[in-house]
Amino acid sequence: MISQEMIHEAASAIQERCSIKPSVGLILGSGLGVMADEVEMPVCIPYADIPHFPLSTVEGHAGELVVGTLSGKPVVMMKGRFHLYEGYHPSLIAFPIRVLAALGIHQLFVTNAAGGVNESFSPGDLMLITDHLNVAGTNPLIGKNDDRLGPRFPDMSNAYDLDLREIAKESAKKQDLLLREGVYAWMTGPNYETPAEIRMLRKLGADAVGMSTVPEVLVAVHSGLKVLGISCITNMAAGILDQPLNHHEVMETAQQVEKAFKQLIRDILQTL
């Protein structure tokens, strides 16, 4: 069970290492950690040095917090996140969001590598998340609610903030970038989905599928943060193309969209 004391201890350890008070938090998904290289005057803090933080165990997730400025905004970036399939409790997966909120952020940008469920998508597309489907069968908010952290029954009708989405679309237009829009579905992993599961998700209204993001967004909304979500479509999901799926392909495709992704994030931050 996550406590106020745990959150305070983690936030204090970060504040002792840097003087910047971030206003925007960013979670960098598989292969997208290069965004942290753009941060000016960075202070890098390994997760192992932050009390109660889990550790990243997945390739492409560096496992460190980067605090500094980007596009003139004070930011804190997570290079690497935590997943249910790593064996962590759902509340611990989203514990860093509690800590970022305690540091004073107002907006949270969540990014991920995702499989394309919408057959009109292509690997390398960026997708603005408009909503999500929680089909993982769990929730980080299950358990006794601490009213100091957020309400018992948080409203998720605008989980992915409409104003931030409009800013993202305008930023994409400025750089002539095709920015897809769609619904992200959260599955537990670690296996990739079966073709039958992808057909199910498509019928439910999903456009992309992945193994992260949703628990973080649930806690972010519970904490009163405004959320922007962007998926990098790194592969088409099972059953769409006649080819096996692997994590190496995910990493390669993320690298191909690196330049467009970094410019999009920079433009959005400049507009805030």
N, C-alpha and C positions, 0 to 999 in steps of 0.2 A: 504494500500500500504506500503510495507516494504521500509524503507529508510536507507541511510548510517548512519544517526544519531542514529537510533534504534539499528543497528548492533554494532556501536561503544559503545553505552551505555551498552549494554549487555556484550560485550567482556571486557570492562573496569571493570565491576562489578566482573567478574570472575577473572581477573588478580589481582584485589585487594585482593582476598582471597587466592591466591596461587602463588608461584614463578616459578613453572614448566611450560615450554613452550612445549605443546604437539605436536608431529609430526603425530600421528595416532589417529583418532576418531573412536569410536565404538558405534553403536546403538543396544541396547539389546532388543530383542523382547519379547513377552509374555512367561513368565516362564524361560527366559534365563538371567535374571538380576543377577544370582548368579556369573556370570563372574566377576562382579565388586568386589566381595569379595576377588578376587585374587590380586587386585591392592595393591602395596606396597606404604607406606607413603601416604595413600589416603586423599584427601581433598574433603569432601562431601558438595555440595551446593544445597539446595532445589531449585526447579524451581521457587518457589514463591519469592525467594530472587534475581532473575535475572530479570532486567527490560525487559518488553515486552514479556517474555516467557509465553506461554500458560501453563495450568496445566493438568497433566494426570488424567483421570477420570476412567480408566479401571483397573480391577483386574489384577495383574501381572505386572503392570507398576508403579514402586515406585515413580517416579517423582523427581529425583535428578540427578545432574551431579557429577561424580566422576573423580577427576584428580589425577594422580600419575604415577607410573612406573609399567610395566609388561613385563617380559622377557627382561629387560634391556632397554625397549623403553618408552619414555615419552608418556602417553596416556591420553585421555579424553573420558569418557564413559557416554552415556545417559542411565540411568536406567528408561526406560519408554519413549514412543514416543507419537505422537499426530496423530489422524485419522480424516478423513473427516466426519465420522459418529458422531463424538463428537460435530459437529457444527462449527468447525474451518474453516476459509478460507484456500484454498490450499496453498497460499503463507505463511500463518502463520504456517501451518503444517511443512513446510520446513525451517522456519526461523532459528531454531537452527543450521542448516547446514551452513547458512551464518555466524553465530557467530563462529562456529568451524573453518571455513576457516579463519576468521579474527584473530583467536587465533594462526594460523600458521600451521594447520595440512596439510599434503600432501596426505594422504590416508584416506579413509573412509571405514570401515567395517560395512555393514548393515546386520542385522540378523532378522529373523522373524519366527513366527509359521505359518505354511501354511497347507492347505488341499491338499492331493494328488489327482491330476487329472490323472496322468499316472498310469494305472492299474497295472503296474509291481512294483510300489513303495509299501512300507509298513510303518505303523506308527512307528516312531522312526528313520527313515532314515534321513540323512543329505543330502541336495541337494545344490550343487554349482550352483548359478544362472548364466546362460550364456547370457540371454537376457530377456526382459520383454514385456508384452502386456499391454498397457494402455487402458482398456475398461471401465474406470470410467467416461469418458465423460468430464474430466476437466484436468487442468494442472497448476501448481504453477507459470509457467513462463508467463501466460496470463497477458496482461497489458503492460504499458509502460516499455521499457527495459532501465535499467541503465547500460551503457556500461562500467562503472567502476567495475561492478560485473561480467559481462560476455557478450558474443556476443548475438545479437538478435536471431540468428538461430544456436544454438549449435548442433554439430555433435554427434549423438548417436550411430554411427556404432561400437564403442568399449566402450560402456557405462560401461560394467563390464570388467575391465582391464584384458587383456589376460595374461600379465606377472604375475599378482597377482593370477589369476586362476591356472597357472602352479605351482606356489609356493604352493598353497593350495592342489593341487593334489599330489605333492611330499610329503607334510607333512602328508597327509592321508595315503599314502603308507607306510611311516615310522612307523606308529602306526597300520598298518594292518586294517585300517578303510575303510569300503565301503562308498565312497562319490559319490552320484548320481550327475548327471548334468542335467539341464533342464531350461525351460522357465517359468518365474513367471508371472502370470496374476493378475492385480490389479482391484478389485471390490470395490465399495463404502462401502458395509455393511450398517447397522450393522447385518442384517440377513445373515445367511448362504445361500449359493447359492442353487437354485433349481436343481433337476436332469437335467432338460432341459438346464439350463445355463451351467452345467458341460459338457454336451454333446457338446454344442456349443464351449466351451473353448478348449475341446480336439480336435475338428476339426480345430480350429484356430492354434493349435500347442502348447498349454499350457501343462505343466507338473505339475504345482502346482498353487494354487490360494490363495490369501490373501487380507487383507484390508489395507495394508500399503506399505512402502518401495519405490514404484515407484516415488512419489513426491519428496522424499528425494534424490533419485538418479538423477532425472532430475536437481535439483538445484545443487547437487554436481558436476555433469559434467559441468553445466553452470559456476560453480565457478572454474573449472580447476582442480578438485580433481580426483585422481584415486580411483576407487570403487571396492570393493570385496563384493559379496553378498552370504549369506548362509541361506537357509531355513531349518527349522526343520519340517519335515512332521509329524504333530501331530495327524492327523486323515485322513482317506480317505474321499474324497468329496462326496456330496450327490448323491445317486443313485448307488454307487459302492457296498457298504455293506448295508444290511438291518438293519440299526440301526440309532437312532436319533443322532444329533450332538449337543455338548454342550461345553461351555468354560472350564468346570471342566476337561473334557477329554484332552483338549489342554494343560492345566497346568500340568496334571499328566504325559503325554508323554514327555513333555519338561524336566521334572525332571529326567526321566529315561535315557535321553541321556546326562545329565549334565556333567559327567566325560569325555566322548569322545569329547564333544563340547569344554570344557575348554582346553583340551590337544591340540586339533587342533588349536585353536586360539593362544595358547602359542607357538606352533611350527612355525606357520606362522610368528608371530612377531619376533621370533629368527632369521628367515631367511632373514628378510628385511634388 
